[in-house]
């Protein structure tokens, strides 16, 4: 959907709460000691019970890894909507067929971020989300990890450092802190839940930060370093970070300041310092399995309204969902990504080998710098036009 959200996201810059100051605080003083719950140590998933709902519809079910995650994102429709596109309902109905250990969502589960929305309207959107998405997953006993998007609970600040969407943040917290809406994950630290938190599933450690705007506050950056350096995180077989805004903007209309995280390279360095394997994000409304440096970047596309094309190439926009299979011994992942409108597997080789973003180049996950041709190395970012 064509949503005028850039001005909302970029207002945070006016608050003076710059990321440079945030990063400077990472090494200032002694961090508070986190509680030390035991990392959930579980055996690899048992052989799945046969579920033929995928086969009956001719949908590929790939070889299973030690841990299986289904990744979805950007489920919403127009502002205030309590309806979901058919692809959302279909995906939620199909998910049990893949028998995942976990579902991850890259945010924008509802269609907020509008001052005109009443409390009743926002509550109705969360009720609709529960009916269409959360309740079916709870009934299937599938844990649900998520990050809040700018349309769920924007963290944009006004000139007095007050949240512009305090009502939406309060109601998001009300929904997620209701015991009836327990997402079923094994929390390590839920002190900032649902805005930022960590959890462990099947020997994997997940860090969720509030990337509902382009700047992540100093408090969260300090917390992120504490969390990633903790024994729970470092003893895990793999570490994954999740935030709504991407590090690098790779789609048409999402390549302008405020639409991707500021100082992305510094944030990436923080994640790499603690051997985070993958950063999963939404917001781009386009699918791209990439990497920058040592960090895998899964820009996981969209199931709801508002598909966007990539900055490079001429592929038509598409709705997607990804099955991520994790090999614990190799500490690596395999993606099987589906076009949600046809449920056919997307051939990774049809995607651009690299995308020059406004703040860095993102390489497709199977392409290394040494593989690039001279022409590809010379590619420059070209601003998109809508």
N, C-alpha and C positions, 0 to 999 in steps of 0.2 A: 504494500500500500504506500501511496506517496504521502508520507507524514512529515510535517515540518518540525523536525526535532533537533536540527543542528544547533539552532539558537538556544534551546534549552540546555543541551549538553555543554555548550561552550561557556554558559554563564559562570560555571565554576571557576574559569580562569580569572574572572573579575573579582573573585573573593580574595585574591592575593595568596591563596593557599597553594603555592607552586610546588611542583614535584621535586624541584631542586632542594627545597627545604625539607621535603619529606625524606629524600634520600640521605640528606646530611644527618638526619636524626637516627638513621639505622645504626650508626656506630657510636651514638652519643649516650653515655651513661650505661648503667647495667640494666639489661632487660629483666622484666619481672619473670619470676619462675612460674612456668606453666604447671598445672596439675599433671600428674604422670599416670594416666590410665593405661592399662595394658593394651598394646596393639592387638587388634583382633587377628589371631593366627588361626587360619582355617586351612583345611586341606583343599587341594584342587577340586573343582566341581565334580560330583559323581557323574557317571554316564547318564545322559538325560533320558527321561521316559519318552517313548516315541510319541510325537505330536505331529499329526499329518495335515494340520490345517494349511501349512505352507505348500506342501506337495499337492494338495487338492487344487490349489490355485496356480500351480506351475511356478512358484516362487522359489528361488535358489536358497538353500540352507547350507552355508559353507561349513567346512571342517571346523570343529570346535576347538578353541584353545583351552588353556587351563582355567581362564576366567573369561566370561563373555559379558560385554557391555553394549547396550543399544544407546546410541547418541541421537538426540533430537534437539530442535531449537526453533525459536521464533514461531510460536503456535498461533499467535493472535490475528485478529482481523481489524476492521476499522475501529476508531475510538469509541469506547463504550460498548462494544459488541459483546453479546453473550452467546453468540453463535461461533462455531468453528468450521473451517473448510473441511470438505469430505476427506481430504488426505490425512487430516489429524485423526479423525475418528477411525479411519481405516488402519492407520499405523498403530494406534493404541490397541485395536482389536487383534492385530497380527503379532504384536510384540511377544505374547506368551508362547507363540509358535517357535521363536528362536531360543526360548528358555534361557534368558539372560540372568546373570547374577545381580545385575544392577542396570537401571536406566539413568542416564545423565541428560539433563536439559540445559542448554546454553542461554536460557532466559527468554523474556517476553512471552510469558504464559498467558497474560491478560492484556487488555488494550487500554491502559491508562495513560498518564502523562498529559492530562488536560485539566486546567483549572476549573473548567465548567462542569466536570463530573461531580455528582453528589456522592455523599457517603453511601446512600442506598444503591446507586449505580455501581460503585466500586465493589461493594459487598456482593452484588448480584453477579459481577464478573468472576469473583473468586468462587462463588457457588457454582457457576457454570463450568469453570475450570475443574472443580472437584468432580462434577458429574461426568464430564467428558474425558478427563485425563487421570486425576489422582485416585479417585475411588476405584476405577477398574484395575489400576495397578496395585492398590492395596488389597483388593479382593483376590488378585492373582499372587499375592505375597511376594511382589517384586519391589525391592528397595528403590527409592527415587532420590537421587542427588541432583541438585539444581543450583544455579546462580540466578540472582534477580536481575532483570533487565531494566532499561530505562522506562519501559511501559508497565513494569510491575511496581517499581518503587524507586523512581529516579533519585539519585543522590545529588542532583544539581543544587548549588547554593546561590542565594541572593546576595545582595551587597552587604548585608549585615551577618553574613555567614549562617543564615538560617536556611533550612531545607525549603526549597520552593514547593515541594510536593510532600510536605510532612503528613498530610492526611493519608496519602496513598501509602507512605512508608508505615504509618501506624496500622493501617488496615491489613497490609501484607504481613506485618508481625502478628497481628491478631489471628489471621488465618493459620499461619504456620506454627504458632505456639499453642494452638488448640490441640490437646492430646488426641482428639479424634482425627487429626490430620498428620499424625506422626509419619514422616517419610520412610521410616524403617531402616535408616542407615545406622551404623555403629559409630556414634559420635566420639571423637577424641577431645575436641574443644568446641562447645556450643555457646560460649559466652557471648558471641556476637551474632548468633543465629536469629533470623535467617539471612542476615546481610553478609556476614563472613563467618566461616566456621571450618572445621576439619573433621574428617571421618576416615575410617579404615574398613575395607571390605576385601576379603579373600587375599590377604597379604599385599594389598595395594593401599597406598596412602593418598588421600585426596585433600587438596587445599582449595577452598572457595573464597575468593575475595570479591569485594563490592566494586565491580567495574561497570556500574550503571551510568557512570560519567567518564570523561577522559582523564580525570585525575584521581589517583588513589591516595587517601589521606595518610599522613605520617604515622598515625596510630596503627593503621592496618599494615603498613610496610614493616614496622617494627614487629608487629604480631606475626606477620608472614615469615620473617626471618627466624623468630623464635620457634615457630611451628615446624618449619622445614629443617631446622638444625636439631630438633628434638630426637631422642632415641626412637620414639614411635615412628617418625618419618624415615629416619636413616636405616632402621632395621627392616623396613618394608622392601619387598622385591622390586617395586616400581612406584614412582611418585607422579601424580597428575595434578595440574592446577587448572582451575576453571574460573572464567570471568566472562561477562557478557560482551564488552567491547573487545575487539581484537587488538593485538599488538601492532599489526600492519593492515592498513585498509586496502582491500583487493577487489572491490566491486565498484561499478559505476554509481556515483552519488554517495559512496561511503569512503571516499578518498580525500575528504576535506577535514581540516582541523576541527576537533571535537567529536569526530566519528570513529576515532581510534585512540588508543592510549598514548598519552604524551610521554616522551622519553622512553620509547619502547626498548631501545637497546640497553638502557640501564636496568629496566625491569627484567628483560631477558637474561642479563648477566646475573641478576639475583637468583632467578630460577635455575640457571645453569650451575651456579655456585653450589647448589644443594642437589644437583643431579636430578632435577625434574625432567621427566621424559617428554611429556606432552603438555602444551597449553591448549585447552579447548575453549572456543569462543563462539558466540553467535553474532547478531547485529548486522553482519555483512549481507545477509539474505542471499548468499552464494556459497557453494561448496568448493573448498580447495584443501587438499591434503598436502601440506607443505612442511618445510623446515627452514630455519634461519640459524646459522651456527650449529650448535649441538642440540638445539631445542626443536622438537617436533611441534608443528602448529596445525591443529585440526580446526579449520574454519568450517563449521558443520552445516551451513546452509539453512534452509527454512522449510517448514511444513505448512505454515499459514499463508497469509496474503502478502504480496509485495515482492515477488522474485526479482532479482537483479542480475545482470550479466557481469562476468568477470571483466577486469580492465583490459585484458589481453585475449585475443582470439575472437572467434565469431560463433561460439557455442550458444544456442538459445538458453535463456534462464530455465532453471528446473528446480523442483522441490525434491528434497532428499532426506533420507535417514541412513545412518551408518551402524553396522554391526562391527564392533571392535573386539577382536579375539586377542587375548594376552597370553604370551608364552612366558611363564615365570622363570624358567631356567635361562633363557636367552635374554630376558628382560626386554622384550620387544612386542610389537603389536602388528596385527594384520587387519586391514579395513576391507569390508565388503559394503559398498555404498549403493543404495537403490534410488532410482528415479521414482519418487513416491507417486507420480501420476501414472506410471506404467508398471512399476515394481520390477523393472528390469535392472540388472546390475550395471553400474556405470563403469566403463573401461577407463581406468586411470590414465592410460596412454593417450586418450583423446583430450585430456586437459593440458593447458599450456605447461611447458617445461619450467618456466619461471614467470613471475609477475613482478615487474618493477612497481613498487608502491611508493607513495610520497615520502616515506621515511625509511625505506630499505627494500632490498630485493628478497622475495620469498621464492625459494626453489621448490619444485614438486618433490615429494618425499623420497622418490627413487632417483633423484638427480643430484649429483655433487658438483661443486664449483669446477672441478677438473673436467667434468663432462661437457661443459658449455662450449659452444663454438665461439669464435671471435665475434660473430654477429650478435650472438646472445649476450656475451659479456658487455658489448657496447650498448645494449638496450637501455633506454632512459625512461623514466616515468613521464607519462603524458597525462595531464589532468583530464578527467572525464567531463562530459557534458551530458546533461539530462534533457 
